[in-house]
Amino acid sequence: MSINTLLAGPVLRRMQSERITLWLATSQPVQWRLALFPDKHDSQVHEIRGHCRELKVAEHYYIHLIDLPLNMPLPADTWVGYELSYKHGADGEWINLTQEAPHLLYPGRSTLGFVIHSQVRSVLHGSCRKPHYARKEGSSAGDGLVRADQHLLELVTTPTEWPALLMMGGDQIYTDDVAGPMLVAIHRLLDELNSPAEPLPGTQLHSSHTLHRDQPHYYTRDQLLPKTRANKDIRTVLFTGVKKPVFTTDSARNHLISLSEVMAMYLLVWSPIPWRYTDMTIPPEVPTEFAERYEAQLEAMEEFVAELDCVHRLMAHIPVAMMFDDHDITDDWNLSAEWEETAYGEPFSRRIIGNALVAYLVCQAWGNAPENFSDDMMKRCDEALQLPGEEAHEDLISELIAFRGWQYKWDTKPALMVIDTRTNRWRSEFNPAHPSGLMDWESLSELQQRLLGHDAVLLVSPAPIFGVKLIETIQKVFTWFGKPLMVDAENWMAHRGAANTLLNLFRHGKTPQNFVILSGDVHYSFAYEVELRSKKNSPNIWQITSSGFRNEFPRKLLDVLDRMNRWLYAPWSPLNWFTKRRKMRIVPRKPDHGSRGERLVNGSGVGLLTLDATGAPLKITQLLADGDTIEFRKRMEDEAH
């Protein structure tokens, strides 16, 4: 079967007047040409030679990052049409991408396009996009990225009113929670792409080809580990999929393992094109006891795939910023020092985590800030992709596990600062099983230096800095009993050192006056206003959480937790008086559709934040996947806790 040249992209990444960055995937090596058509300005044509890095993933799978400096800066606040064309070899003909993928164009537009905003007036944001998340009764499940595309479509005649960027704040893919039909589709696609074989240490498999074809271990991947005492903890860390009181990973036994599997999943969650070369028909290798689960997941997956045209179009028209959270790598990633010792101390689990990190680098981190990744690192990455399992691959994994450069800043106005809360953790000095602080002292000090001199900032923390007190209390109790894994016990207040250092950062005399914190992770949405009690001129702090794109909290459980939180920690409650965050005042905003006592929104969708000229929120809304729109109304003075 002949494979389409374009597999995925273009995905707009960091876009500036003087430099633009785009990510693409193709089935063969190509040369690129970019034509830019700013409204009422001279057009520009660039044959991109020295400004595109190409990585070979498989015989029919290449990643391209175009990072192009512009001699003629692009105008701000103007529609810039663009045509991206490719050719094969020096004598080939130029082919416009939209000829192969006409669904990329918005109605009435003859080219792709974008707007570079001089001032961030609105932002789309969210996290947690689980492909096989299924609709439940009373659910608004769907795809928040599809709703984001509809928002752009509604403004297609006035694109200067589009949001300045889309912030994807974690769990863009779920390497650890994969539906059977998705894993089958990955394996069939890998055969078409002709992926290289990867030796798998610590297993009885000959190579990844055995895993992809003969022994895929659908729903039973925990059985790949030998039945030894030493490997029991690895099963607990990576494959148990236990039902948790708060969150759940119910398909952990389909954890992605090989580098090729993770790289293929990125294609399948961002583009409809690779689905032409695979399918999800149930194979005989699926154990009969999982057939019913497979069919249920298949229905959800078919709905997901049917809407990918919209996702593909969205990401070709709006700058997309990204940051990992745990499911991009594995559930509860780096939760505690004990977790790290267990996971990195065994070759098989280390390889699984390392493969997800390599794929994150290539598909997400690279486009956030290309200068953070040296030419030597990307050369080693190219070698690892082509020869997985060899020395270069192992060396790259070691380098990425120790890497401290995942955080980044975009020079928007206000500045976008995205912090890494996963790899620079403040480990417990008293008990290695206790949750680590989300950032260590050194990382928080570096963040404070980056904040100096800014009047306003959009700070992206994948996990909310100020969360729901009752849920944080539940996590604290489970941690006290030695079961932090049972409740994903990761929040900023779980580690006293990290929490106090963070609060001191807000108290610094030169901290930004307007502090907007964007978060996800928790599978529900809310908005808080925060004041520091001990500071005469407290900065204006907003905690705005949107989650998930395609995921939800257990509905009945969240209703109970939401109302209990309101009752137990109301201003008049003795429990609130004894547990009040005495150094701060937190006031929730009420969702306009919410009933009395309801403060949390549970529904797949995407957050839409509108800002004024000073970087303060004008309007905080949640665009639900079912078409509904919920606004978090102005603060309610009687609810501080």
Rosetta blueprint (number, residue, H / E / L):
1 M L
2 S L
3 I L
4 N L
5 T L
6 L E
7 L E
8 A E
9 G E
10 P E
11 V E
12 L E
13 R E
14 R E
15 M E
16 Q L
17 S L
18 E L
19 R E
20 I E
21 T E
22 L E
23 W E
24 L E
25 A E
26 T E
27 S L
28 Q L
29 P L
30 V L
31 Q E
32 W E
33 R E
34 L E
35 A E
36 L E
37 F E
38 P E
39 D L
40 K L
41 H L
42 D L
43 S L
44 Q E
45 V E
46 H E
47 E E
48 I E
49 R L
50 G L
51 H L
52 C E
53 R E
54 E E
55 L E
56 K E
57 V E
58 A E
59 E L
60 H L
61 Y E
62 Y E
63 I E
64 H E
65 L E
66 I E
67 D E
68 L E
69 P E
70 L L
71 N L
72 M L
73 P L
74 L L
75 P L
76 A L
77 D L
78 T L
79 W E
80 V E
81 G E
82 Y E
83 E E
84 L E
85 S E
86 Y E
87 K E
88 H L
89 G L
90 A L
91 D L
92 G L
93 E L
94 W L
95 I E
96 N E
97 L H
98 T H
99 Q H
100 E H
101 A L
102 P H
103 H H
104 L H
105 L L
106 Y L
107 P L
108 G L
109 R L
110 S L
111 T L
112 L E
113 G E
114 F E
115 V E
116 I L
117 H L
118 S L
119 Q L
120 V L
121 R L
122 S E
123 V E
124 L E
125 H E
126 G E
127 S L
128 C L
129 R E
130 K L
131 P L
132 H L
133 Y L
134 A L
135 R L
136 K L
137 E L
138 G L
139 S L
140 S L
141 A L
142 G L
143 D L
144 G H
145 L H
146 V H
147 R H
148 A H
149 D H
150 Q H
151 H H
152 L H
153 L H
154 E H
155 L L
156 V L
157 T L
158 T L
159 P H
160 T H
161 E H
162 W L
163 P L
164 A L
165 L L
166 L E
167 M E
168 M E
169 G L
170 G L
171 D L
172 Q L
173 I L
174 Y L
175 T L
176 D L
177 D L
178 V L
179 A L
180 G H
181 P H
182 M H
183 L H
184 V H
185 A H
186 I H
187 H H
188 R H
189 L H
190 L H
191 D H
192 E H
193 L H
194 N L
195 S L
196 P L
197 A L
198 E L
199 P L
200 L L
201 P L
202 G L
203 T L
204 Q L
205 L L
206 H L
207 S L
208 S H
209 H H
210 T H
211 L H
212 H H
213 R H
214 D H
215 Q L
216 P L
217 H L
218 Y L
219 Y L
220 T L
221 R H
222 D H
223 Q H
224 L H
225 L L
226 P L
227 K L
228 T L
229 R H
230 A H
231 N H
232 K H
233 D H
234 I H
235 R H
236 T H
237 V H
238 L H
239 F H
240 T L
241 G L
242 V L
243 K E
244 K L
245 P L
246 V L
247 F L
248 T E
249 T L
250 D L
251 S L
252 A H
253 R H
254 N H
255 H L
256 L L
257 I L
258 S L
259 L H
260 S H
261 E H
262 V H
263 M H
264 A H
265 M H
266 Y H
267 L H
268 L H
269 V H
270 W H
271 S L
272 P L
273 I H
274 P H
275 W H
276 R H
277 Y H
278 T L
279 D L
280 M L
281 T L
282 I L
283 P L
284 P L
285 E L
286 V L
287 P L
288 T H
289 E H
290 F H
291 A H
292 E H
293 R H
294 Y H
295 E H
296 A H
297 Q H
298 L H
299 E H
300 A H
301 M H
302 E H
303 E H
304 F H
305 V H
306 A H
307 E L
308 L H
309 D H
310 C H
311 V H
312 H H
313 R H
314 L H
315 M H
316 A L
317 H L
318 I L
319 P L
320 V E
321 A E
322 M E
323 M L
324 F L
325 D L
326 D H
327 H H
328 D H
329 I L
330 T L
331 D L
332 D L
333 W L
334 N L
335 L L
336 S E
337 A H
338 E H
339 W H
340 E H
341 E H
342 T H
343 A H
344 Y H
345 G L
346 E L
347 P H
348 F H
349 S H
350 R H
351 R H
352 I H
353 I H
354 G H
355 N H
356 A H
357 L H
358 V H
359 A H
360 Y H
361 L H
362 V H
363 C H
364 Q H
365 A H
366 W H
367 G H
368 N H
369 A L
370 P H
371 E H
372 N H
373 F L
374 S L
375 D H
376 D H
377 M H
378 M H
379 K H
380 R H
381 C H
382 D H
383 E H
384 A H
385 L H
386 Q H
387 L L
388 P L
389 G L
390 E L
391 E H
392 A H
393 H H
394 E H
395 D H
396 L H
397 I H
398 S H
399 E H
400 L H
401 I H
402 A H
403 F L
404 R L
405 G L
406 W L
407 Q L
408 Y E
409 K E
410 W E
411 D L
412 T L
413 K L
414 P L
415 A E
416 L E
417 M E
418 V E
419 I L
420 D L
421 T L
422 R L
423 T L
424 N L
425 R L
426 W E
427 R L
428 S L
429 E L
430 F L
431 N L
432 P L
433 A L
434 H L
435 P E
436 S L
437 G E
438 L L
439 M L
440 D L
441 W H
442 E H
443 S H
444 L H
445 S H
446 E H
447 L H
448 Q H
449 Q H
450 R H
451 L H
452 L L
453 G L
454 H L
455 D L
456 A E
457 V E
458 L E
459 L E
460 V E
461 S L
462 P L
463 A L
464 P L
465 I L
466 F L
467 G L
468 V L
469 K H
470 L H
471 I H
472 E H
473 T H
474 I H
475 Q H
476 K H
477 V H
478 F H
479 T H
480 W H
481 F L
482 G L
483 K L
484 P H
485 L H
486 M H
487 V H
488 D L
489 A L
490 E L
491 N L
492 W H
493 M H
494 A H
495 H L
496 R H
497 G H
498 A H
499 A H
500 N H
501 T H
502 L H
503 L H
504 N H
505 L H
506 F H
507 R H
508 H L
509 G L
510 K L
511 T L
512 P L
513 Q L
514 N E
515 F E
516 V E
517 I E
518 L E
519 S E
520 G L
521 D L
522 V L
523 H L
524 Y L
525 S E
526 F E
527 A E
528 Y E
529 E E
530 V E
531 E E
532 L E
533 R L
534 S L
535 K L
536 K L
537 N L
538 S L
539 P L
540 N E
541 I E
542 W E
543 Q E
544 I E
545 T E
546 S L
547 S L
548 G L
549 F L
550 R E
551 N L
552 E L
553 F L
554 P L
555 R H
556 K H
557 L H
558 L H
559 D H
560 V H
561 L H
562 D H
563 R H
564 M H
565 N H
566 R H
567 W H
568 L H
569 Y L
570 A L
571 P L
572 W L
573 S L
574 P H
575 L H
576 N H
577 W H
578 F H
579 T H
580 K L
581 R L
582 R L
583 K L
584 M E
585 R E
586 I E
587 V E
588 P E
589 R L
590 K L
591 P E
592 D L
593 H L
594 G L
595 S L
596 R L
597 G L
598 E L
599 R L
600 L L
601 V E
602 N L
603 G L
604 S L
605 G E
606 V E
607 G E
608 L E
609 L E
610 T E
611 L E
612 D L
613 A L
614 T L
615 G L
616 A L
617 P E
618 L E
619 K E
620 I E
621 T E
622 Q E
623 L E
624 L E
625 A L
626 D L
627 G L
628 D L
629 T E
630 I E
631 E E
632 F E
633 R L
634 K L
635 R L
636 M L
637 E H
638 D H
639 E H
640 A L
641 H L
